[in-house]
C-alpha cells in the first residue's frame, strides 16, 4: 500500500461537506498547517471539528471559522479566538466544551475501540448534563462516549513512507491519540524518510494507524502568546 502523497491537497481530495474531522496539536503547536490550508482552499463546509483548541483569528482552525466552514466545534480550550466567540454568541456555531483530560481520553478510547468509559471529571457541573452517573469507590462518575472521525489530520516532526511517526515536544499531546481515532488518518511531516530509517524504539505512532502521509512545507510554527522577562 503506497501511503505517500504529493501534498495536502491530494491527500485530502476526498474530504466532503458534513464530515467529522480531528485536528491535532496543542494551541498553535504541532497543528496540521498544510492540511488546514488545503481545507480552506477546498472550501468544504458544514464540518464538525474535534480539536483541543480553535486556533486564533488568523491562524489554524481560525482560518476555517473565518470562511464559515465549521458547523460544530468539539474542544477543550477556545479562549484565543474572537471570531469563535462571535459565532458562538450569535448562534452560528454549535460548541461542545469538554474537560481537557476527558477530550484526550475520548480520542484515545475511540482509537482503542473502547466505546465509552466513566470519569469523575465534570460531575456536578454543566458537563454532567443528561449523562449517566454511576458511583465507584464512593465517588460519582459520568459516562463519556468515545470520539472518532472520518478524517484525522495530524502533524509530526518525522515520519517514514510506511506511516510511522515521531512527534516532538508538545505536539505529542493530542496528535498520537487522534491519529489512532481517524477512519482515514492523514499525517503531514517536516521530514519524510524511507521505511526502516526510523529507530522503532523512538516511534510514537505506528504506521498501521496512518493511511496517508506527505512532507509539509513552509511551516510558520507561530507562538500563541509570546512571554518575555
C-alpha positions in Angstrom: 0.0 0.0 0.0 1.5 3.3 -1.1 0.7 5.8 1.6 2.8 8.7 0.3 1.0 11.7 -1.3 2.5 14.7 -3.0 0.9 17.3 -0.8 -2.1 18.2 1.4 -4.4 18.9 -1.5 -4.1 15.4 -2.9 -4.1 13.7 0.5 -7.4 15.5 1.4 -9.0 15.4 -2.0 -12.0 13.3 -0.8 -12.9 15.2 2.3 -16.6 16.1 1.8 -19.1 18.6 3.3 -20.6 17.5 6.6 -17.7 15.2 7.6 -16.2 15.0 11.1 -12.5 15.9 11.3 -10.0 15.6 14.1 -7.2 18.1 14.0 -4.2 17.5 16.2 -2.0 20.0 18.1 -2.0 21.9 21.3 -2.6 25.6 21.0 -0.7 26.5 17.8 2.0 23.9 18.5 2.0 20.8 16.3 -1.1 21.7 14.2 -1.5 20.4 10.7 -0.8 23.8 9.0 -0.7 22.4 5.4 -3.9 20.4 5.9 -5.8 23.3 7.3 -4.7 25.5 4.4 -5.8 22.8 1.9 -9.3 22.6 3.6 -9.7 26.3 3.4 -8.7 26.3 -0.3 -11.1 23.3 -1.0 -14.0 25.2 0.6 -15.6 22.2 2.3 -18.4 23.3 4.7 -20.7 22.1 7.5 -17.8 20.4 9.2 -17.6 19.0 12.8 -14.1 19.7 14.1 -12.6 17.9 17.1 -9.6 19.8 18.3 -8.2 20.8 21.7 -8.1 24.5 20.6 -10.0 26.5 18.0 -6.9 28.3 16.7 -6.6 32.1 16.7 -8.4 34.6 14.5 -5.9 34.5 11.6 -4.2 31.1 12.0 -5.1 27.4 12.5 -8.7 26.5 12.7 -9.5 30.2 13.0 -9.0 30.4 9.2 -11.7 27.8 8.7 -14.0 29.7 11.1 -13.5 32.9 9.1 -14.8 31.1 6.0 -17.8 29.7 7.9 -16.7 26.1 7.2 -17.2 24.8 10.7 -20.7 23.8 11.9 -19.7 22.4 15.2 -16.6 22.6 17.4 -15.8 19.9 20.0 -13.0 21.4 22.0 -11.4 21.9 25.4 -10.0 25.4 25.2 -11.3 28.2 23.0 -10.2 31.4 24.6 -7.9 32.9 22.0 -10.3 33.4 19.1 -12.6 36.4 18.9 -14.4 35.1 15.7 -15.1 31.9 17.5 -16.7 33.9 20.4 -18.8 35.9 18.0 -20.1 32.9 16.1 -20.9 31.1 19.4 -22.8 34.0 20.9 -24.7 34.7 17.7 -25.8 31.0 17.4 -23.9 30.4 14.2 -21.6 27.8 15.7 -22.5 24.8 17.8 -20.0 24.1 20.5 -19.3 21.2 22.9 -16.8 22.1 25.6 -15.1 19.1 27.2 -12.6 18.9 30.1 -9.2 18.5 28.5 -8.4 15.1 30.1 -11.8 13.8 29.0 -11.3 15.0 25.5 -7.9 13.3 25.3 -9.3 10.1 26.7 -12.4 10.1 24.4 -10.0 10.3 21.4 -7.7 7.6 22.8 -10.8 5.4 23.6 -12.0 5.8 20.0 -8.7 4.7 18.6 -8.5 1.7 21.0 -12.0 0.5 20.2 -13.5 1.3 23.6 -17.0 2.7 23.1 -17.4 4.6 26.4 -15.9 5.0 29.9 -16.8 6.6 33.2 -14.8 9.5 34.6 -15.2 11.8 37.7 -14.3 14.8 35.6 -17.2 17.2 35.1 -19.5 15.7 37.7 -21.6 18.3 39.4 -21.1 20.8 36.5 -22.8 21.6 33.2 -20.6 18.9 31.7 -22.7 16.3 33.5 -26.0 17.4 32.0 -28.1 14.5 30.8 -25.3 12.0 31.2 -25.5 8.7 33.1 -23.9 8.8 36.6 -22.5 5.8 38.4 -20.7 5.6 41.7 -17.3 3.8 42.1 -15.5 3.5 45.4 -17.8 6.1 46.9 -17.2 8.7 44.1 -19.5 9.8 41.3 -18.5 9.3 37.7 -20.2 10.3 34.5 -20.4 8.3 31.2 -18.4 9.7 28.3 -18.5 8.3 24.8 -15.5 7.7 22.6 -14.8 10.0 19.7 -13.8 9.0 16.2 -13.7 11.0 12.9 -14.0 10.5 9.2 -10.5 12.0 8.8 -7.8 12.7 11.4 -5.3 15.4 10.4 -2.0 15.2 12.4 1.4 16.8 12.2 4.6 15.0 13.1 8.2 16.0 13.2 9.4 13.0 11.2 7.8 10.1 9.5 8.6 7.2 7.1 6.9 6.0 4.0 5.1 3.3 6.0 3.4 6.0 8.1 5.4 5.5 11.3 5.6 8.9 13.2 7.8 10.7 15.7 6.4 13.8 17.4 8.4 16.4 19.1 7.6 18.1 22.4 4.1 19.4 23.0 3.0 18.1 19.6 2.6 14.7 21.4 -0.3 15.9 23.5 -3.2 15.3 21.0 -1.7 14.1 17.8 -1.0 10.5 18.7 -4.4 9.7 20.1 -6.2 11.4 17.2 -4.0 9.5 14.8 -5.5 6.3 16.2 -9.1 7.5 16.0 -9.5 8.6 12.4 -11.1 6.3 9.8 -8.5 7.8 7.5 -5.5 9.4 9.2 -3.5 11.9 7.1 -0.1 12.8 8.6 2.0 15.7 7.5 5.6 15.6 8.5 8.5 18.0 8.4 10.8 15.2 7.3 9.8 12.1 5.3 12.3 9.3 5.3 12.4 5.8 3.7 10.8 2.9 5.6 13.3 1.4 8.0 15.1 4.6 8.6 13.5 5.3 12.0 14.6 3.6 15.2 11.5 1.6 16.2 12.2 2.5 19.8 11.6 6.1 19.0 8.3 5.7 17.1 5.3 7.3 18.9 2.6 6.3 16.4 2.8 3.0 14.4 2.2 3.2 10.7 -0.8 0.8 11.0 -2.8 3.8 12.2 -1.8 6.1 9.3 -3.3 5.7 5.8 -1.7 8.8 4.1 1.4 10.8 4.6 3.2 13.7 2.9 6.0 16.1 3.6 4.7 19.5 4.5 6.3 22.8 3.7 6.5 26.5 4.8 5.7 25.9 8.5 5.2 29.1 10.4 5.1 27.5 13.9 3.6 30.6 15.4 3.8 31.3 19.1 0.3 31.8 20.6 1.4 34.1 23.4 5.0 35.3 23.5 6.1 35.9 27.1 9.4 37.5 27.9 11.1 38.8 31.0 
